[in-house]
């Protein structure tokens, strides 16, 4: 993986360990020579991971819609800032630029981004690793929901295996580098066989 897309909250959360995890992820990315691709903000966990990557002489690429370009939000010291016209274009550009995806804790935006990239992985639009940095058990409800969807028959077990979860950034990135995507069976592939 050369570039890793990081989804993260624009708020820091109410416990210092969330910011610390974002900084640890930034240290790990820079140490491995991996470039950061993210939403371009200087706020919250987004800003913490970007600041750390840049402090360690790594590269940080921000992607932000023009409508969000306010002085207090845009990170002014990025290696590159890519301006796009919409949130949809932002997510597509971040996916295009990245070789893997990591979700730090965050709110609706972070959850929406990680579920979209999981959906794209399930559909075979990409075969890139997707990791949840499960700080303080933050993503346990999401992991439980995925297992619930499997047990209730909403998707096969192998579809639940396309997400990697770890509480430590180093272990997460190592697992992502070793990731071998499963050969997913889908109803669409089954329909194709019948034709």
Secondary structure as GFF3:
##gff-version 3
##sequence-region A 1 195
A	DSSP	beta_strand	3	7	.	.	.	ID=ss1
A	DSSP	alpha_helix	16	31	.	.	.	ID=ss2
A	DSSP	beta_strand	35	38	.	.	.	ID=ss3
A	DSSP	alpha_helix	44	55	.	.	.	ID=ss4
A	DSSP	beta_strand	60	65	.	.	.	ID=ss5
A	DSSP	three_ten_helix	66	68	.	.	.	ID=ss6
A	DSSP	beta_strand	80	84	.	.	.	ID=ss7
A	DSSP	alpha_helix	87	97	.	.	.	ID=ss8
A	DSSP	beta_strand	100	103	.	.	.	ID=ss9
A	DSSP	alpha_helix	108	123	.	.	.	ID=ss10
A	DSSP	beta_strand	129	133	.	.	.	ID=ss11
A	DSSP	three_ten_helix	135	137	.	.	.	ID=ss12
A	DSSP	alpha_helix	140	151	.	.	.	ID=ss13
A	DSSP	three_ten_helix	157	161	.	.	.	ID=ss14
A	DSSP	beta_strand	163	166	.	.	.	ID=ss15
A	DSSP	alpha_helix	169	177	.	.	.	ID=ss16
A	DSSP	alpha_helix	187	194	.	.	.	ID=ss17
###
